[in-house]
Amino acid sequence: MSDEKEYLSKEKLEELIKELDHLKSVRRKEIAEQLEFAKGLGDLSENAEYHEARQNQAEAEERVSKLEQMIKNAVITQKHKGGIVGIGSTAMILRQGEKNERRYQLVGSEEANTKENKISNKSPLGEALMGKSKGDKVSYETPMGIVSCIIVNVE
């Protein structure tokens, strides 16, 4: 895994720490019990319960590894000040050809949620907005082509 910074809010970091603790203290025990039960059923080569438990174990260990890396590389985000778009700031944009403004909060990739208008700093729009300020025009590529917009406000 990389040592790339992971931008997280304090709340999200706490949530990830709780998830990691749950995986290590509860989920691993549950999977160990599943494996023991499945081994007791006999022939492992054709034992669906055993294979499912091993799959669950692999998924849980992969998530533990990912969470440990994210927590290790976590950078806590603050509300961004100064009128320049950065992680933690909210940008109001007006897309070319549209009448209604859109409001997006820039967050780290782990917190991105389009339903809440939280976009990743690594998304095409997020990358285009980073470091820009009110009045700047930006363009970014989407599957439907290049979209241009103007930054109406930065909070």
N, CA and C atoms as an extended XYZ file, in Angstrom:
465
Properties=species:S:1:pos:R:3:atomname:S:1:resname:S:1:resid:I:1 pbc="F F F"
N         0.839       -1.189        0.000 N   MET     1
C         0.000        0.000        0.000 CA  MET     1
C         0.876        1.241        0.000 C   MET     1
N         0.327        2.323       -0.457 N   SER     2
C         1.100        3.553       -0.574 CA  SER     2
C         1.092        4.350        0.727 C   SER     2
N         1.985        5.310        0.785 N   ASP     3
C         2.041        6.220        1.924 CA  ASP     3
C         1.390        7.540        1.567 C   ASP     3
N         0.447        7.516        0.633 N   GLU     4
C        -0.254        8.720        0.203 CA  GLU     4
C        -1.133        9.233        1.334 C   GLU     4
N        -1.148       10.550        1.522 N   LYS     5
C        -1.957       11.154        2.575 CA  LYS     5
C        -3.429       10.838        2.350 C   LYS     5
N        -4.120       10.591        3.444 N   GLU     6
C        -5.559       10.327        3.408 CA  GLU     6
C        -6.235       11.445        4.178 C   GLU     6
N        -6.944       12.323        3.464 N   TYR     7
C        -7.598       13.467        4.087 CA  TYR     7
C        -8.933       13.037        4.670 C   TYR     7
N        -9.092       13.236        5.988 N   LEU     8
C       -10.290       12.805        6.698 CA  LEU     8
C       -10.726       13.864        7.698 C   LEU     8
N       -12.028       13.933        7.920 N   SER     9
C       -12.512       14.767        9.016 CA  SER     9
C       -12.234       14.011       10.310 C   SER     9
N       -12.254       14.715       11.421 N   LYS    10
C       -12.022       14.081       12.724 CA  LYS    10
C       -13.072       12.997       12.966 C   LYS    10
N       -14.320       13.285       12.592 N   GLU    11
C       -15.417       12.332       12.783 CA  GLU    11
C       -15.197       11.063       11.954 C   GLU    11
N       -14.765       11.227       10.709 N   LYS    12
C       -14.538       10.068        9.842 CA  LYS    12
C       -13.380        9.227       10.367 C   LYS    12
N       -12.326        9.877       10.856 N   LEU    13
C       -11.197        9.136       11.423 CA  LEU    13
C       -11.664        8.309       12.615 C   LEU    13
N       -12.467        8.901       13.485 N   GLU    14
C       -12.984        8.173       14.642 CA  GLU    14
C       -13.842        6.988       14.199 C   GLU    14
N       -14.634        7.179       13.154 N   GLU    15
C       -15.477        6.106       12.617 CA  GLU    15
C       -14.609        4.956       12.091 C   GLU    15
N       -13.529        5.283       11.387 N   LEU    16
C       -12.641        4.257       10.841 CA  LEU    16
C       -11.908        3.509       11.955 C   LEU    16
N       -11.521        4.221       13.012 N   ILE    17
C       -10.859        3.580       14.147 CA  ILE    17
C       -11.816        2.597       14.817 C   ILE    17
N       -13.086        2.979       14.966 N   LYS    18
C       -14.087        2.079       15.557 CA  LYS    18
C       -14.288        0.845       14.673 C   LYS    18
N       -14.354        1.068       13.351 N   GLU    19
C       -14.518       -0.058       12.427 CA  GLU    19
C       -13.336       -1.015       12.534 C   GLU    19
N       -12.130       -0.471       12.598 N   LEU    20
C       -10.923       -1.302       12.712 CA  LEU    20
C       -10.956       -2.103       14.010 C   LEU    20
N       -11.322       -1.455       15.090 N   ASP    21
C       -11.394       -2.140       16.381 CA  ASP    21
C       -12.417       -3.275       16.325 C   ASP    21
N       -13.575       -3.009       15.711 N   HIS    22
C       -14.616       -4.034       15.578 CA  HIS    22
C       -14.108       -5.221       14.754 C   HIS    22
N       -13.439       -4.926       13.647 N   LEU    23
C       -12.925       -6.009       12.804 CA  LEU    23
C       -11.920       -6.872       13.557 C   LEU    23
N       -11.046       -6.224       14.315 N   LYS    24
C       -10.001       -6.961       15.025 CA  LYS    24
C       -10.529       -7.724       16.236 C   LYS    24
N       -11.470       -7.124       16.966 N   SER    25
C       -11.911       -7.745       18.213 CA  SER    25
C       -13.145       -8.638       18.060 C   SER    25
N       -14.037       -8.298       17.141 N   VAL    26
C       -15.291       -9.059       17.016 CA  VAL    26
C       -15.307       -9.905       15.746 C   VAL    26
N       -15.094       -9.280       14.617 N   ARG    27
C       -15.241       -9.980       13.333 CA  ARG    27
C       -14.255      -11.129       13.174 C   ARG    27
N       -13.008      -10.925       13.597 N   ARG    28
C       -12.029      -12.014       13.488 CA  ARG    28
C       -12.469      -13.231       14.294 C   ARG    28
N       -13.039      -13.018       15.476 N   LYS    29
C       -13.510      -14.128       16.315 CA  LYS    29
C       -14.678      -14.849       15.646 C   LYS    29
N       -15.601      -14.058       15.061 N   GLU    30
C       -16.742      -14.658       14.358 CA  GLU    30
C       -16.263      -15.542       13.212 C   GLU    30
N       -15.302      -15.057       12.464 N   ILE    31
C       -14.793      -15.816       11.319 CA  ILE    31
C       -14.057      -17.069       11.787 C   ILE    31
N       -13.292      -16.953       12.869 N   ALA    32
C       -12.592      -18.124       13.414 CA  ALA    32
C       -13.591      -19.198       13.820 C   ALA    32
N       -14.705      -18.777       14.420 N   GLU    33
C       -15.755      -19.730       14.804 CA  GLU    33
C       -16.388      -20.368       13.565 C   GLU    33
N       -16.610      -19.568       12.518 N   GLN    34
C       -17.153      -20.114       11.263 CA  GLN    34
C       -16.207      -21.163       10.686 C   GLN    34
N       -14.919      -20.849       10.702 N   LEU    35
C       -13.929      -21.782       10.154 CA  LEU    35
C       -13.906      -23.087       10.946 C   LEU    35
N       -13.928      -22.995       12.268 N   GLU    36
C       -13.925      -24.192       13.110 CA  GLU    36
C       -15.164      -25.045       12.848 C   GLU    36
N       -16.320      -24.398       12.756 N   PHE    37
C       -17.559      -25.127       12.469 CA  PHE    37
C       -17.470      -25.818       11.109 C   PHE    37
N       -17.002      -25.062       10.115 N   ALA    38
C       -16.923      -25.610        8.754 CA  ALA    38
C       -15.932      -26.770        8.674 C   ALA    38
N       -14.830      -26.694        9.403 N   LYS    39
C       -13.850      -27.783        9.408 CA  LYS    39
C       -14.470      -29.050        9.995 C   LYS    39
N       -15.362      -28.870       10.943 N   GLY    40
C       -16.025      -30.011       11.566 CA  GLY    40
C       -16.998      -30.723       10.646 C   GLY    40
N       -17.328      -30.100        9.539 N   LEU    41
C       -18.281      -30.716        8.601 CA  LEU    41
C       -17.627      -31.736        7.681 C   LEU    41
N       -16.303      -31.828        7.723 N   GLY    42
C       -15.638      -32.860        6.931 CA  GLY    42
C       -14.846      -32.306        5.768 C   GLY    42
N       -14.864      -33.049        4.672 N   ASP    43
C       -14.062      -32.779        3.471 CA  ASP    43
C       -14.060      -31.300        3.103 C   ASP    43
N       -12.889      -30.662        3.202 N   LEU    44
C       -12.786      -29.224        2.955 CA  LEU    44
C       -12.843      -28.873        1.464 C   LEU    44
N       -12.500      -29.811        0.591 N   SER    45
C       -12.448      -29.500       -0.836 CA  SER    45
C       -13.831      -29.187       -1.412 C   SER    45
N       -14.875      -29.777       -0.834 N   GLU    46
C       -16.228      -29.525       -1.339 CA  GLU    46
C       -17.125      -28.928       -0.256 C   GLU    46
N       -16.517      -28.195        0.660 N   ASN    47
C       -17.230      -27.656        1.809 CA  ASN    47
C       -17.519      -26.172        1.560 C   ASN    47
N       -18.749      -25.863        1.168 N   ALA    48
C       -19.125      -24.483        0.837 CA  ALA    48
C       -19.003      -23.558        2.036 C   ALA    48
N       -19.362      -24.057        3.214 N   GLU    49
C       -19.257      -23.228        4.421 CA  GLU    49
C       -17.808      -22.829        4.695 C   GLU    49
N       -16.887      -23.777        4.491 N   TYR    50
C       -15.475      -23.497        4.713 CA  TYR    50
C       -14.969      -22.452        3.717 C   TYR    50
N       -15.308      -22.625        2.461 N   HIS    51
C       -14.866      -21.679        1.429 CA  HIS    51
C       -15.449      -20.283        1.660 C   HIS    51
N       -16.704      -20.223        2.110 N   GLU    52
C       -17.320      -18.936        2.425 CA  GLU    52
C       -16.609      -18.267        3.609 C   GLU    52
N       -16.307      -19.050        4.636 N   ALA    53
C       -15.608      -18.511        5.800 CA  ALA    53
C       -14.211      -18.009        5.415 C   ALA    53
N       -13.524      -18.731        4.550 N   ARG    54
C       -12.195      -18.293        4.088 CA  ARG    54
C       -12.306      -17.002        3.277 C   ARG    54
N       -13.352      -16.892        2.473 N   GLN    55
C       -13.583      -15.665        1.697 CA  GLN    55
C       -13.855      -14.493        2.642 C   GLN    55
N       -14.684      -14.734        3.653 N   ASN    56
C       -14.963      -13.696        4.660 CA  ASN    56
C       -13.684      -13.280        5.374 C   ASN    56
N       -12.842      -14.246        5.668 N   GLN    57
C       -11.582      -13.960        6.349 CA  GLN    57
C       -10.681      -13.093        5.466 C   GLN    57
N       -10.581      -13.428        4.201 N   ALA    58
C        -9.740      -12.660        3.276 CA  ALA    58
C       -10.253      -11.229        3.142 C   ALA    58
N       -11.576      -11.073        3.032 N   GLU    59
C       -12.158       -9.732        2.906 CA  GLU    59
C       -11.930       -8.907        4.168 C   GLU    59
N       -12.099       -9.524        5.323 N   ALA    60
C       -11.908       -8.817        6.585 CA  ALA    60
C       -10.448       -8.398        6.755 C   ALA    60
N        -9.517       -9.281        6.427 N   GLU    61
C        -8.098       -8.953        6.569 CA  GLU    61
C        -7.670       -7.866        5.580 C   GLU    61
N        -8.253       -7.883        4.394 N   GLU    62
C        -7.962       -6.831        3.414 CA  GLU    62
C        -8.461       -5.479        3.930 C   GLU    62
N        -9.653       -5.470        4.521 N   ARG    63
C       -10.206       -4.227        5.074 CA  ARG    63
C        -9.374       -3.753        6.267 C   ARG    63
N        -8.927       -4.665        7.121 N   VAL    64
C        -8.073       -4.299        8.253 CA  VAL    64
C        -6.806       -3.626        7.739 C   VAL    64
N        -6.196       -4.217        6.749 N   SER    65
C        -4.964       -3.659        6.186 CA  SER    65
C        -5.202       -2.268        5.604 C   SER    65
N        -6.307       -2.114        4.871 N   LYS    66
C        -6.628       -0.820        4.274 CA  LYS    66
C        -6.888        0.236        5.344 C   LYS    66
N        -7.649       -0.125        6.373 N   LEU    67
C        -7.952        0.812        7.450 CA  LEU    67
C        -6.689        1.222        8.201 C   LEU    67
N        -5.818        0.256        8.489 N   GLU    68
C        -4.570        0.578        9.185 CA  GLU    68
C        -3.744        1.567        8.377 C   GLU    68
N        -3.693        1.375        7.068 N   GLN    69
C        -2.930        2.276        6.204 CA  GLN    69
C        -3.564        3.666        6.161 C   GLN    69
N        -4.891        3.726        6.050 N   MET    70
C        -5.572        5.022        6.025 CA  MET    70
C        -5.367        5.776        7.330 C   MET    70
N        -5.493        5.076        8.444 N   ILE    71
C        -5.336        5.718        9.749 CA  ILE    71
C        -3.900        6.202        9.931 C   ILE    71
N        -2.955        5.389        9.507 N   LYS    72
C        -1.539        5.763        9.602 CA  LYS    72
C        -1.241        7.035        8.807 C   LYS    72
N        -1.876        7.175        7.642 N   ASN    73
C        -1.592        8.295        6.746 CA  ASN    73
C        -2.636        9.411        6.840 C   ASN    73
N        -3.471        9.370        7.879 N   ALA    74
C        -4.559       10.335        8.012 CA  ALA    74
C        -4.044       11.749        8.260 C   ALA    74
N        -4.657       12.682        7.560 N   VAL    75
C        -4.448       14.111        7.788 CA  VAL    75
C        -5.836       14.666        8.091 C   VAL    75
N        -5.992       15.236        9.285 N   ILE    76
C        -7.293       15.760        9.688 CA  ILE    76
C        -7.558       17.070        8.954 C   ILE    76
N        -8.716       17.141        8.301 N   THR    77
C        -9.079       18.347        7.552 CA  THR    77
C        -9.768       19.341        8.465 C   THR    77
N        -9.585       20.589        8.168 N   GLN    78
C       -10.230       21.691        8.881 CA  GLN    78
C       -11.054       22.466        7.860 C   GLN    78
N       -11.973       23.272        8.343 N   LYS    79
C       -12.683       24.169        7.437 CA  LYS    79
C       -11.641       25.059        6.781 C   LYS    79
N       -11.647       25.086        5.476 N   HIS    80
C       -10.653       25.853        4.730 CA  HIS    80
C       -11.043       27.317        4.705 C   HIS    80
N       -10.115       28.170        5.008 N   LYS    81
C       -10.372       29.618        5.054 CA  LYS    81
C        -9.634       30.318        3.922 C   LYS    81
N        -9.998       31.564        3.676 N   GLY    82
C        -9.237       32.398        2.755 CA  GLY    82
C        -9.810       32.527        1.361 C   GLY    82
N       -10.961       31.938        1.097 N   GLY    83
C       -11.578       32.111       -0.210 CA  GLY    83
C       -10.955       31.287       -1.327 C   GLY    83
N       -10.044       30.393       -0.978 N   ILE    84
C        -9.426       29.509       -1.972 CA  ILE    84
C        -9.931       28.097       -1.713 C   ILE    84
N       -10.315       27.396       -2.767 N   VAL    85
C       -10.859       26.047       -2.634 CA  VAL    85
C        -9.758       25.088       -2.185 C   VAL    85
N       -10.068       24.354       -1.139 N   GLY    86
C        -9.179       23.318       -0.627 CA  GLY    86
C       -10.023       22.260        0.064 C   GLY    86
N        -9.376       21.226        0.548 N   ILE    87
C       -10.112       20.170        1.238 CA  ILE    87
C       -10.759       20.761        2.487 C   ILE    87
N       -12.055       20.556        2.628 N   GLY    88
C       -12.817       21.090        3.739 CA  GLY    88
C       -13.641       22.310        3.354 C   GLY    88
N       -13.344       22.900        2.202 N   SER    89
C       -14.111       24.087        1.808 CA  SER    89
C       -15.326       23.672        0.973 C   SER    89
N       -16.246       24.613        0.866 N   THR    90
C       -17.441       24.406        0.061 CA  THR    90
C       -17.417       25.400       -1.082 C   THR    90
N       -17.637       24.904       -2.286 N   ALA    91
C       -17.623       25.753       -3.476 CA  ALA    91
C       -19.005       25.756       -4.123 C   ALA    91
N       -19.452       26.948       -4.470 N   MET    92
C       -20.687       27.104       -5.252 CA  MET    92
C       -20.231       27.316       -6.693 C   MET    92
N       -20.734       26.478       -7.594 N   ILE    93
C       -20.349       26.619       -8.996 CA  ILE    93
C       -21.581       26.768       -9.875 C   ILE    93
N       -21.371       27.366      -11.018 N   LEU    94
C       -22.417       27.492      -12.022 CA  LEU    94
C       -21.862       26.901      -13.309 C   LEU    94
N       -22.458       25.786      -13.717 N   ARG    95
C       -22.023       25.140      -14.959 CA  ARG    95
C       -22.475       25.946      -16.156 C   ARG    95
N       -21.638       25.941      -17.163 N   GLN    96
C       -21.945       26.648      -18.399 CA  GLN    96
C       -23.246       26.091      -18.985 C   GLN    96
N       -24.170       26.970      -19.309 N   GLY    97
C       -25.441       26.571      -19.895 CA  GLY    97
C       -26.526       26.249      -18.879 C   GLY    97
N       -26.224       26.336      -17.599 N   GLU    98
C       -27.221       26.064      -16.568 CA  GLU    98
C       -27.578       27.350      -15.840 C   GLU    98
N       -28.750       27.355      -15.194 N   LYS    99
C       -29.206       28.539      -14.469 CA  LYS    99
C       -29.047       28.380      -12.960 C   LYS    99
N       -29.031       27.148      -12.494 N   ASN   100
C       -28.953       26.897      -11.055 CA  ASN   100
C       -27.528       26.576      -10.619 C   ASN   100
N       -27.147       27.174       -9.510 N   GLU   101
C       -25.829       26.914       -8.943 CA  GLU   101
C       -25.833       25.562       -8.243 C   GLU   101
N       -24.649       24.993       -8.135 N   ARG   102
C       -24.474       23.731       -7.414 CA  ARG   102
C       -23.469       23.959       -6.298 C   ARG   102
N       -23.703       23.304       -5.190 N   ARG   103
C       -22.853       23.466       -4.005 CA  ARG   103
C       -22.160       22.132       -3.734 C   ARG   103
N       -20.831       22.176       -3.625 N   TYR   104
C       -20.049       20.975       -3.353 CA  TYR   104
C       -19.051       21.224       -2.236 C   TYR   104
N       -18.929       20.253       -1.354 N   GLN   105
C       -17.894       20.309       -0.329 CA  GLN   105
C       -16.773       19.376       -0.762 C   GLN   105
N       -15.536       19.858       -0.715 N   LEU   106
C       -14.386       19.037       -1.062 CA  LEU   106
C       -13.929       18.256        0.165 C   LEU   106
N       -13.803       16.948        0.010 N   VAL   107
C       -13.402       16.065        1.093 CA  VAL   107
C       -12.376       15.069        0.560 C   VAL   107
N       -11.768       14.312        1.457 N   GLY   108
C       -10.885       13.227        1.042 CA  GLY   108
C       -11.702       12.121        0.392 C   GLY   108
N       -11.040       11.250       -0.341 N   SER   109
C       -11.750       10.233       -1.119 CA  SER   109
C       -12.588        9.275       -0.266 C   SER   109
N       -12.190        9.006        0.953 N   GLU   110
C       -12.937        8.081        1.811 CA  GLU   110
C       -14.280        8.662        2.241 C   GLU   110
N       -14.411        9.988        2.252 N   GLU   111
C       -15.646       10.629        2.705 CA  GLU   111
C       -16.551       11.071        1.559 C   GLU   111
N       -16.116       10.915        0.336 N   ALA   112
C       -16.910       11.363       -0.812 CA  ALA   112
C       -18.286       10.696       -0.797 C   ALA   112
N       -19.324       11.509       -1.064 N   ASN   113
C       -20.689       11.003       -1.067 CA  ASN   113
C       -21.516       11.959       -1.929 C   ASN   113
N       -21.820       11.554       -3.146 N   THR   114
C       -22.517       12.448       -4.073 CA  THR   114
C       -23.919       12.807       -3.595 C   THR   114
N       -24.559       11.940       -2.816 N   LYS   115
C       -25.888       12.254       -2.302 CA  LYS   115
C       -25.846       13.437       -1.339 C   LYS   115
N       -24.701       13.625       -0.676 N   GLU   116
C       -24.533       14.739        0.259 CA  GLU   116
C       -23.734       15.887       -0.373 C   GLU   116
N       -23.496       15.798       -1.689 N   ASN   117
C       -22.701       16.790       -2.428 CA  ASN   117
C       -21.294       16.940       -1.863 C   ASN   117
N       -20.730       15.838       -1.395 N   LYS   118
C       -19.344       15.807       -0.937 CA  LYS   118
C       -18.529       15.111       -2.022 C   LYS   118
N       -17.595       15.867       -2.619 N   ILE   119
C       -16.811       15.301       -3.707 CA  ILE   119
C       -15.353       15.165       -3.287 C   ILE   119
N       -14.724       14.161       -3.835 N   SER   120
C       -13.329       13.882       -3.521 CA  SER   120
C       -12.409       14.908       -4.168 C   SER   120
N       -11.337       15.211       -3.458 N   ASN   121
C       -10.308       16.075       -4.035 CA  ASN   121
C        -9.631       15.399       -5.216 C   ASN   121
N        -9.837       14.081       -5.390 N   LYS   122
C        -9.229       13.338       -6.490 CA  LYS   122
C       -10.177       13.169       -7.673 C   LYS   122
N       -11.424       13.615       -7.522 N   SER   123
C       -12.386       13.526       -8.624 CA  SER   123
C       -12.031       14.574       -9.667 C   SER   123
N       -12.503       14.415      -10.901 N   PRO   124
C       -12.188       15.424      -11.932 CA  PRO   124
C       -12.600       16.840      -11.524 C   PRO   124
N       -13.811       17.002      -10.969 N   LEU   125
C       -14.249       18.329      -10.536 CA  LEU   125
C       -13.424       18.800       -9.345 C   LEU   125
N       -13.196       17.916       -8.392 N   GLY   126
C       -12.405       18.266       -7.222 CA  GLY   126
C       -11.011       18.740       -7.591 C   GLY   126
N       -10.361       18.023       -8.500 N   GLU   127
C        -9.019       18.419       -8.946 CA  GLU   127
C        -9.057       19.773       -9.646 C   GLU   127
N       -10.099       20.006      -10.441 N   ALA   128
C       -10.214       21.278      -11.165 CA  ALA   128
C       -10.431       22.445      -10.206 C   ALA   128
N       -11.162       22.220       -9.109 N   LEU   129
C       -11.472       23.289       -8.170 CA  LEU   129
C       -10.325       23.619       -7.206 C   LEU   129
N        -9.493       22.638       -6.892 N   MET   130
C        -8.435       22.836       -5.894 CA  MET   130
C        -7.559       24.042       -6.228 C   MET   130
N        -7.413       24.916       -5.238 N   GLY   131
C        -6.536       26.075       -5.384 CA  GLY   131
C        -7.151       27.258       -6.110 C   GLY   131
N        -8.372       27.107       -6.583 N   LYS   132
C        -9.044       28.194       -7.310 CA  LYS   132
C        -9.848       29.043       -6.329 C   LYS   132
N       -10.318       30.191       -6.812 N   SER   133
C       -11.095       31.081       -5.949 CA  SER   133
C       -12.307       31.631       -6.699 C   SER   133
N       -13.115       32.403       -5.976 N   LYS   134
C       -14.337       32.991       -6.520 CA  LYS   134
C       -14.028       33.737       -7.814 C   LYS   134
N       -14.858       33.482       -8.840 N   GLY   135
C       -14.703       34.141      -10.130 CA  GLY   135
C       -13.869       33.358      -11.129 C   GLY   135
N       -13.112       32.368      -10.669 N   ASP   136
C       -12.285       31.570      -11.580 CA  ASP   136
C       -13.159       30.654      -12.432 C   ASP   136
N       -12.738       30.467      -13.668 N   LYS   137
C       -13.392       29.519      -14.569 CA  LYS   137
C       -12.561       28.251      -14.592 C   LYS   137
N       -13.241       27.117      -14.497 N   VAL   138
C       -12.562       25.822      -14.528 CA  VAL   138
C       -13.263       24.894      -15.499 C   VAL   138
N       -12.512       23.950      -16.021 N   SER   139
C       -13.054       22.916      -16.899 CA  SER   139
C       -12.572       21.572      -16.389 C   SER   139
N       -13.396       20.562      -16.581 N   TYR   140
C       -13.020       19.209      -16.182 CA  TYR   140
C       -13.685       18.221      -17.126 C   TYR   140
N       -13.081       17.045      -17.212 N   GLU   141
C       -13.575       16.049      -18.158 CA  GLU   141
C       -14.513       15.075      -17.470 C   GLU   141
N       -15.625       14.788      -18.158 N   THR   142
C       -16.590       13.798      -17.699 CA  THR   142
C       -16.778       12.779      -18.820 C   THR   142
N       -17.455       11.673      -18.545 N   PRO   143
C       -17.726       10.714      -19.617 CA  PRO   143
C       -18.526       11.333      -20.776 C   PRO   143
N       -19.255       12.419      -20.482 N   MET   144
C       -20.063       13.074      -21.507 CA  MET   144
C       -19.299       14.197      -22.226 C   MET   144
N       -18.043       14.399      -21.841 N   GLY   145
C       -17.243       15.451      -22.467 CA  GLY   145
C       -16.746       16.461      -21.449 C   GLY   145
N       -16.156       17.521      -21.950 N   ILE   146
C       -15.593       18.549      -21.075 CA  ILE   146
C       -16.695       19.491      -20.601 C   ILE   146
N       -16.696       19.772      -19.291 N   VAL   147
C       -17.675       20.663      -18.681 CA  VAL   147
C       -16.927       21.892      -18.163 C   VAL   147
N       -17.460       23.049      -18.459 N   SER   148
C       -16.881       24.296      -17.962 CA  SER   148
C       -17.829       24.922      -16.948 C   SER   148
N       -17.244       25.574      -15.958 N   CYS   149
C       -18.059       26.241      -14.954 CA  CYS   149
C       -17.287       27.405      -14.351 C   CYS   149
N       -17.997       28.217      -13.613 N   ILE   150
C       -17.406       29.347      -12.926 CA  ILE   150
C       -17.656       29.170      -11.435 C   ILE   150
N       -16.674       29.535      -10.628 N   ILE   151
C       -16.836       29.449       -9.179 CA  ILE   151
C       -17.533       30.709       -8.702 C   ILE   151
N       -18.724       30.552       -8.163 N   VAL   152
C       -19.557       31.664       -7.730 CA  VAL   152
C       -19.164       32.111       -6.319 C   VAL   152
N       -18.811       31.136       -5.460 N   ASN   153
C       -18.462       31.486       -4.086 CA  ASN   153
C       -17.654       30.344       -3.482 C   ASN   153
N       -16.820       30.680       -2.495 N   VAL   154
C       -16.056       29.684       -1.751 CA  VAL   154
C       -16.264       29.958       -0.273 C   VAL   154
N       -16.659       28.935        0.445 N   GLU   155
C       -16.865       29.070        1.900 CA  GLU   155
C       -15.865       28.189        2.621 C   GLU   155
